[in-house]
Every structure is written in C-alpha cells, then in structure tokens.
Amino acid sequence: MKNVVVVGSQWGDEGKGKIVDWLSSEADIVIRFQGGHNAGHTLVIDGITYKLRLLPSGIVRKNKISVIGNGVVIDPWALLDEIDEIKSKGVNVDENNLIVSESATLILPFHKEMDEIREDSAGKSKIGTTRRGIGPAYEDKVGRRSIRVMDLVSEKNLDERLDNVLIHHNAIRKGLGKDIFTKENLKKELLKIAPKILKFSKPVWKKIEEFKKNKKKILFEGAQGILLDVDHGTYPFVTSSNTVASSAATGSGCGPNSINYVLGITKAYTTRVGEGPFPTELKDDIGEILGTRGKEFGTVTSRKRRCGWFDGVLVRQTIKISGIDGIALTKLDVLDELEEIKMCVAYEIDGKKIDYLPSAVNEQVKIKPIYKTYNGWKTSTAGIKKFEDLPDNAKVYVKDLEKFLETKISSISTSPERNDTILLEDPFKN
C-alpha cells in the first residue's frame, strides 16, 4: 500500500480541497500535519459545500479515520465549532473517526490578541497574517512554554503551565502598553471544554504504526503552500510552520520511509493572499479576469487573492525542495477565454538572468519575469475527462509546462466538480 503526501506547490489556494477529497475516497486514513485554522479547504460533495479549517478532508466520508497531528496548532473552540458545523450537515464525528494528537499545541486567546497587536503596529512591515494566533502559538511551542492537548488532563498541571506561558506574554504586553492577561477565566473555560477535546486525544505516532501494520492507505494532507514555508518560502512573508512534504513525517510522528508519493497541487496560473513578493502579479484586466473566473477569495478569510501568470521558475523550485513526484494541475478552465497565455520561464534582476528565486526579499522585489507566450484556446475545457479531448492549444500549454517543470502531470482539473478531472496517474498505485 502506498502512502501519499499532498502539498501546495505555490502560495496555497491551489485547489487542494477537491484533490484531497478525491484521494481521500481511496485512502483509509487522512492526516493533517501542520498549520492551523488559518488555511481552509472547500469540498463540494453531492451538492453540499463543506468548508474545513482544522478537520482533515476525510471527515466528510464514511469509514475513514481523520487525524490531527502534533504539527498542527489547534484553537480548541474553533475545532469544537467546526465539529458542530459539520455535524449540522449530517456528518458523524466521534472518537471512532477523529483522532487528535495529545502532543498538539493549543492556540489560546492571548495568542490571537498578540497576533492582532503585532500586525496593527507593524505598519508597512505587516506580514498579512490571518490574525488567528497561529504565529504566536508556534513561537510558544518552540519556546517550550506552550499548552498542549495533554495538559488539559490535570487542573494542577494546567495551572502551572498557564503561569509559565503568561509570564512571557504579559512581559511583552506591558512593554507594548497593553493590559496584562489574567488566567483564571481562561483556566475555567479550558477545563470546561477539556472533556470534549480529550475524548479525541491519542498518541498519534502509535496509531500510525498500527495503521501501517494493518496495511492501511494513509493520505497526509498539507495546508497552505511551499512558498509559505517558514524555511523555504518568501521569508518573512510566510506562515509559521514547515509546509514542505517532509514535515508530514515530523508533524504526525512517523519516519520519512512512510511516504511513498508526493503530489504537488499546482494552479494553472498563480495567486497569493496577503503581503509579499509576487513576480508575475497582474494588476490589470487580465488579473481581474483570472480572479473573477477563478473565484479567488480565501476559504477562511474571504480575502481577495492577488492573481498572475503561471510562474514556472517558482514551481520548479518547490518541486525540487519538496521532492514532488507528480503534479495535479488545477483550474485549467479558468484560462479558457484568454487570447494568449504566458508562463514565466526565467527571471531578470539588475540585467542578470537567473533561473531560481533568490532568498533575499530585496532581491525578490526587483525581479522582472521573462515570459514564454502561448496562443489561447478560446473554447471551454470545463468537464473534459480525457487528455485527448482538450483543445490543441491547451495540450501544448500543459505539455510545455510539464517539460519545463521536469515532473510529470498526474491529473488535470477542469472544473470545481470532483469528477471533472483528467486522471493520468493514480498516486496510490504508481
């Protein structure tokens, strides 16, 4: 049995929800391994729309086990609200189909407040966070002062852990002229919801070993995109976790030999939410057309996404960094009406041509993209399920993209509908 990791090869919002839902129908186990409720997946199944933030995509399917790994930071109230929301749509969620790592870090109200305080005071240096406390929670995790799921078991332990973390946060709050955060009400609220969270809590690493012994197919579900990786993305305009495929192992509790195939979800053009460099961004009518046809608004925040041409340089780089075996190309149909289509094949910085994204932001903002231009196909590709049925110009664009990226295209999505997919290679079988 093969285990598959799904990651976004751009800045997120590549259409992972549809692809992960399709793959989860084949998988037995679906595991979220990083991020928090700052990134979402939209699934449409039998006409019902599900917007998931923390819950893995497998939760909407019967006889699947969904797992939230230790690499995820969890707002416990947001998780319980999401469970209630999904239950209201007829989906069963209980201890038999949802597991939460006992080692996962909790996002608490003072994390969210700190996120807002920093972003509001940053001025032109703001990152463009979702203000949900993700970054401050990861900081506490690395600083060894976080509250984890397991800490909800004991009131005495929780009391001590809260004292420890609030010493740090209140010192910063005082320095910023903000009121200190008192723990008593928070402790009461945490103890109140503790039983609801703890009933899902298990040692996930141990469960994964059990799944492997029983030959279960595991799907590791990434959030956001590789270009938002805290090490490999457009730093500092990144998220606070590692979004690359290798973090599926550390974020769930298994060895890298548990990963057999890495699938990179890749949009046929490029989008980005929030601040940061974007070499191929289009601030013209074409950018507006892409945004309108592609319905480019965030699942969680509803923020409008910035749009631009496909950046082959960036995606080829993320493919190498994340060890991507195959590309799931999404939203090809969004390009249907365009007279011509461009793909970035190189960069120019101060008159020098380069073939990769430099690490320094002051270099990234000077990039001038070098494009290859293609004739558009000016006909609908929506709903096409065979590669040979695509318009000739669409075939040329896809084949050229595949050649430039040096990685095979395993599927092509031709509409938001789950079945409107050209399947060229099954990640679980190849």
URZI-V667109 format. One record per helix or strand of 3 or more residues. SS is the DSSP state (@ for helix, = for strand). FROM is the first residue (numbers start at 1). TO is the last residue. Records with the same first field share a line. If there is no record, write none. Layout:
SS = FROM-TO ; FROM-TO
This chain:
= = 4-8 ; 29-32 ; 41-45 ; 48-52 ; 65-68 ; 72-75 ; 98-101 ; 105-107 ; 218-221 ; 261-267 ; 270-272 ; 306-308 ; 326-330 ; 340-349 ; 352-354 ; 368-375 ; 408-413 ; 421-423
@ = 16-24 ; 57-60 ; 76-87 ; 109-121 ; 123-125 ; 134-142 ; 149-152 ; 155-175 ; 184-198 ; 204-213 ; 226-228 ; 247-250 ; 256-258 ; 285-293 ; 312-322 ; 332-335 ; 361-364 ; 387-389 ; 392-405
